[in-house]
Amino acid sequence: MQKRLLADNRKLVEKFGAKEISTLKDVPDFYAFKRGLVYSHRDFDKFYAALKKGEKCAIVSGVNASGTLHIGHKVVFDTNLFFQKKYGVPVFIPISDDESYVAGKVKTQEEALENSMRLAKELLAYGFDPKKTYLIIDQIYTNIYNFAIKLSRRVTLSEIIASYGYKKEDNPGLYFYPAVQSAHVLLPQEIGDFKHVLVPIGPDEDSHLRIARDIASRAKYNKPAVLHLSFLPGIDGEKMSKSRNNNILFDDDEKTLRKKANKALSG
């Protein structure tokens, strides 16, 4: 698992133009940076310099509505919370209920919406400031689709297929969704005039941000900065996810935690 993660991180640098975080002299005094959980970035130095100057900055950090929060989310959301508490940065959290449905992660739109409402409560309980946190549930905030339509003219179908590997058997909702994700990422600039935006992600999500950054430059927005954070592995050593049933949920009771711990891969 660790070898594959390292290979993925190196690929971001060697093939896709990310920069190793170790090349930066000025990084925050926060555990994700101090313990090597941030491997690479795109323009983080520019975002951090603007932040320390007191310029208008925001963070975008999405979560999928296919389940509930688990500890695999912890490093990313701890990082978001650090910037909010230390610098007062507004955090925009898209909860992608629509993507959960079109990708077949949930059976119905109603299930996705129900999951989204539960996630919203969990995120506020995590410690985010309600006055500086914007939860975006697409079935509720439908204006996101107007923005996505505007951005969709700035990307081609060929680019989406090359980035995601979609096939003709896939539903059209998947083909359109990169425009929606880009709308999530660029929303702070569109509605709040936040010129400096940071998006902390796992390395496997970089394709979303490559598309969003390309769209941003073509549509005359500032390119969002990106942090590539290591994710915590699941109890089987693979990436933690609901679909693999290898996660540890924040609301697991003691009995469930003990059962999962006894099954966990060690060594």
C-alpha positions as CSV (number, residue, x, y, z in Angstrom):
1,M,0.0,0.0,0.0
2,Q,2.7,2.5,1.0
3,K,4.8,1.7,-2.1
4,R,1.8,2.3,-4.3
5,L,1.0,5.5,-2.6
6,L,4.6,6.7,-3.0
7,A,4.4,5.7,-6.7
8,D,1.2,7.7,-7.1
9,N,2.7,10.7,-5.4
10,R,5.8,10.6,-7.6
11,K,3.6,10.3,-10.7
12,L,2.0,13.6,-9.8
13,V,5.4,15.3,-9.7
14,E,7.1,13.5,-12.6
15,K,4.2,13.3,-15.1
16,F,1.6,15.9,-14.0
17,G,3.8,18.8,-12.9
18,A,3.1,19.0,-9.2
19,K,5.9,20.2,-6.9
20,E,7.2,18.4,-3.9
21,I,6.3,20.2,-0.6
22,S,9.8,19.6,0.6
23,T,11.1,22.3,-1.8
24,L,9.2,25.0,0.1
25,K,10.9,26.7,3.0
26,D,7.8,28.4,4.4
27,V,5.1,25.9,5.5
28,P,2.6,26.0,8.3
29,D,3.5,24.7,11.8
30,F,0.9,21.9,11.6
31,Y,1.2,18.1,12.0
32,A,0.2,17.3,8.4
33,F,3.3,19.2,7.2
34,K,5.6,18.2,10.1
35,R,4.9,14.5,9.8
36,G,5.3,14.2,6.1
37,L,1.5,13.7,5.3
38,V,1.7,16.4,2.7
39,Y,3.8,15.2,-0.3
40,S,3.2,17.6,-3.1
41,H,1.3,20.7,-4.1
42,R,0.3,23.1,-6.9
43,D,0.8,26.8,-6.1
44,F,0.5,26.3,-2.3
45,D,3.3,28.8,-1.8
46,K,1.3,31.5,-3.6
47,F,-1.8,30.8,-1.5
48,Y,0.1,30.7,1.8
49,A,1.9,34.0,1.0
50,A,-1.5,35.7,0.2
51,L,-3.0,34.2,3.3
52,K,-0.2,35.6,5.6
53,K,-0.6,39.0,3.9
54,G,-4.3,39.1,5.0
55,E,-5.7,38.8,1.5
56,K,-9.1,37.2,0.9
57,C,-8.6,33.4,0.9
58,A,-10.9,30.4,1.0
59,I,-10.7,26.6,1.2
60,V,-12.8,24.1,-0.8
61,S,-12.9,20.6,0.4
62,G,-15.6,18.2,-0.8
63,V,-17.0,14.9,0.6
64,N,-19.0,12.2,-1.2
65,A,-22.5,11.5,0.0
66,S,-22.3,7.8,-0.2
67,G,-21.9,7.2,3.5
68,T,-20.7,8.8,6.7
69,L,-17.4,10.3,7.9
70,H,-14.6,7.9,8.7
71,I,-11.1,8.4,9.9
72,G,-9.8,8.3,6.4
73,H,-11.1,11.8,6.1
74,K,-9.3,13.0,9.2
75,V,-6.1,14.5,7.8
76,V,-7.9,16.5,5.1
77,F,-10.5,17.9,7.5
78,D,-8.0,18.5,10.3
79,T,-6.0,20.6,7.7
80,N,-9.1,22.5,6.7
81,L,-9.9,23.2,10.4
82,F,-6.4,24.3,11.1
83,F,-6.5,27.1,8.5
84,Q,-10.0,28.1,9.6
85,K,-9.1,28.4,13.3
86,K,-5.6,30.0,12.9
87,Y,-6.4,32.3,10.0
88,G,-10.2,32.6,10.0
89,V,-10.4,31.1,6.5
90,P,-13.9,30.4,5.2
91,V,-14.3,26.7,4.3
92,F,-16.7,25.7,1.4
93,I,-17.6,22.0,1.7
94,P,-19.5,20.6,-1.3
95,I,-21.4,17.4,-0.4
96,S,-21.7,15.6,-3.7
97,D,-25.1,14.0,-3.4
98,D,-25.6,14.1,-7.2
99,E,-22.3,12.4,-8.0
100,S,-23.1,9.7,-5.5
101,Y,-26.2,8.9,-7.5
102,V,-24.9,9.2,-11.1
103,A,-21.8,7.1,-10.1
104,G,-24.1,4.4,-8.6
105,K,-22.8,4.7,-5.1
106,V,-26.3,5.1,-3.8
107,K,-29.6,3.7,-5.2
108,T,-31.7,6.8,-5.1
109,Q,-31.4,10.5,-5.0
110,E,-33.4,10.5,-1.8
111,E,-30.8,8.3,-0.1
112,A,-28.0,10.6,-1.3
113,L,-29.9,13.6,0.1
114,E,-30.4,11.8,3.4
115,N,-26.7,11.0,3.6
116,S,-25.9,14.6,2.8
117,M,-28.0,16.0,5.7
118,R,-26.3,13.5,8.1
119,L,-22.9,14.5,6.8
120,A,-23.7,18.2,7.3
121,K,-24.4,17.5,11.0
122,E,-21.2,15.5,11.4
123,L,-19.1,18.2,9.8
124,L,-20.5,20.9,12.1
125,A,-19.9,18.6,15.0
126,Y,-16.3,18.2,13.8
127,G,-15.6,21.7,15.0
128,F,-16.1,23.9,11.9
129,D,-17.3,27.5,12.6
130,P,-20.9,27.7,11.3
131,K,-20.4,31.3,10.5
132,K,-17.4,30.6,8.3
133,T,-18.4,27.3,6.8
134,Y,-20.6,26.8,3.7
135,L,-22.1,23.4,3.2
136,I,-23.1,22.9,-0.5
137,I,-25.7,20.2,-1.1
138,D,-26.3,20.2,-4.8
139,Q,-30.0,19.0,-4.6
140,I,-30.6,22.0,-2.4
141,Y,-28.2,24.6,-3.9
142,T,-29.3,24.0,-7.5
143,N,-27.7,27.3,-8.7
144,I,-24.5,25.2,-8.9
145,Y,-25.8,23.7,-12.1
146,N,-26.2,27.1,-13.8
147,F,-22.5,27.8,-12.9
148,A,-21.5,24.3,-14.1
149,I,-23.3,24.9,-17.5
150,K,-21.3,28.2,-17.8
151,L,-18.0,26.4,-17.2
152,S,-18.9,23.4,-19.3
153,R,-18.0,25.3,-22.5
154,R,-14.4,25.6,-21.3
155,V,-13.7,21.8,-21.4
156,T,-14.0,19.2,-24.2
157,L,-15.4,15.8,-24.1
158,S,-12.0,14.4,-25.3
159,E,-10.3,16.0,-22.2
160,I,-12.9,14.4,-19.9
161,I,-12.5,11.0,-21.5
162,A,-8.7,11.2,-21.3
163,S,-8.8,12.2,-17.6
164,Y,-11.4,9.8,-16.4
165,G,-11.4,6.9,-18.9
166,Y,-15.2,7.0,-19.4
167,K,-16.7,4.8,-22.0
168,K,-19.8,5.0,-24.2
169,E,-21.6,2.7,-21.9
170,D,-21.3,5.2,-19.0
171,N,-24.3,7.5,-18.3
172,P,-24.1,11.2,-19.4
173,G,-24.3,12.4,-15.8
174,L,-20.7,11.2,-15.3
175,Y,-19.5,13.0,-18.4
176,F,-21.0,16.3,-17.2
177,Y,-19.9,16.0,-13.6
178,P,-16.4,17.4,-14.0
179,A,-18.1,20.7,-14.9
180,V,-20.0,20.4,-11.6
181,Q,-16.9,19.7,-9.6
182,S,-15.2,22.6,-11.3
183,A,-18.1,24.8,-10.2
184,H,-17.6,23.6,-6.7
185,V,-14.0,24.5,-6.8
186,L,-14.5,28.0,-8.4
187,L,-17.6,28.9,-6.4
188,P,-15.8,31.0,-3.8
189,Q,-14.4,33.2,-6.6
190,E,-17.8,33.4,-8.4
191,I,-20.0,34.4,-5.4
192,G,-17.5,35.7,-2.8
193,D,-14.6,37.3,-4.7
194,F,-12.1,35.0,-3.0
195,K,-9.2,35.3,-5.4
196,H,-7.0,32.8,-3.5
197,V,-8.5,29.3,-3.0
198,L,-6.9,26.1,-1.6
199,V,-8.2,22.6,-2.3
200,P,-6.7,19.9,0.0
201,I,-7.1,16.4,-1.6
202,G,-5.9,12.9,-1.7
203,P,-3.5,12.1,-4.5
204,D,-6.1,10.0,-6.3
205,E,-8.3,13.0,-6.7
206,D,-5.8,15.1,-8.7
207,S,-7.5,14.5,-12.0
208,H,-10.5,16.6,-10.8
209,L,-8.3,19.5,-10.0
210,R,-6.3,19.3,-13.2
211,I,-9.6,19.7,-15.1
212,A,-10.7,22.5,-12.7
213,R,-7.5,24.4,-13.1
214,D,-7.6,24.2,-16.8
215,I,-11.2,25.4,-16.8
216,A,-10.3,28.2,-14.4
217,S,-7.6,29.7,-16.7
218,R,-9.8,29.4,-19.8
219,A,-12.8,31.1,-18.0
220,K,-10.6,33.9,-16.5
221,Y,-10.6,32.7,-12.9
222,N,-7.5,32.2,-10.8
223,K,-6.2,28.7,-10.7
224,P,-7.0,27.1,-7.3
225,A,-4.0,25.9,-5.3
226,V,-3.8,22.2,-4.4
227,L,-2.4,20.2,-1.5
228,H,-1.9,16.5,-1.9
229,L,-2.4,14.8,1.4
230,S,-1.8,11.2,2.3
231,F,-4.9,9.2,3.2
232,L,-5.1,6.9,6.2
233,P,-5.2,3.2,5.0
234,G,-8.2,1.0,5.9
235,I,-8.0,-1.9,8.2
236,D,-7.1,-4.2,5.3
237,G,-4.2,-1.9,4.2
238,E,-6.0,-0.6,1.2
239,K,-7.6,2.9,0.8
240,M,-10.3,3.4,3.4
241,S,-13.8,3.4,1.8
242,K,-17.4,2.4,2.5
243,S,-17.4,0.2,-0.6
244,R,-14.5,-2.0,0.6
245,N,-16.0,-2.2,4.1
246,N,-12.6,-1.5,5.6
247,N,-13.3,1.8,7.3
248,I,-13.5,3.0,10.9
249,L,-16.4,5.4,11.3
250,F,-16.4,8.3,13.7
251,D,-19.7,7.1,15.1
252,D,-18.7,3.4,15.6
253,D,-19.4,2.2,19.1
254,E,-16.8,0.4,21.2
255,K,-18.0,-3.1,20.3
256,T,-17.8,-2.3,16.6
257,L,-14.3,-0.7,17.0
258,R,-13.0,-3.7,18.8
259,K,-14.3,-6.1,16.1
260,K,-12.7,-4.0,13.4
261,A,-9.4,-3.7,15.3
262,N,-9.2,-7.5,15.6
263,K,-9.5,-7.8,11.9
264,A,-7.1,-5.1,11.0
265,L,-3.9,-5.8,9.0
266,S,-0.8,-5.3,11.1
267,G,2.9,-5.4,10.6
